[in-house]
Amino acid sequence: MTITSALVLFAVIWFMLLFMALPLGQKSQQEEGERVPGTPDSAPVDPMIGKKMFWVTVITVILWVPLVLFISYGPLSVKDIDLYGRM
């Protein structure tokens, strides 16, 4: 696995987890009863973006390291899953 493909794998996992984590624990302005003028009622009161990005990064590293090791040194290679015999 090249450095570029490892970084792309990290970015894909990170963004997938971020999009999964963004709606967790959200309270809308309508639920809280404090609406800021010019914003919709569904706007979040405190999105906690920094905290979510930190935990997404931690979980991504925990998932990414074994995946990179498995892809680089594991028993499964591209030739093993080549369905059309092109490799």
Buried (B, 14 or more C-beta within 10 A) or exposed (E): EEEEEBEEBBEEBBEEBBEEBBEEEBEEBEEEEEBEEEEEEEBBBEBBEEEBBEBBBEBBEEBBEEBBEEBEEEEEEEEEEEEEEEE
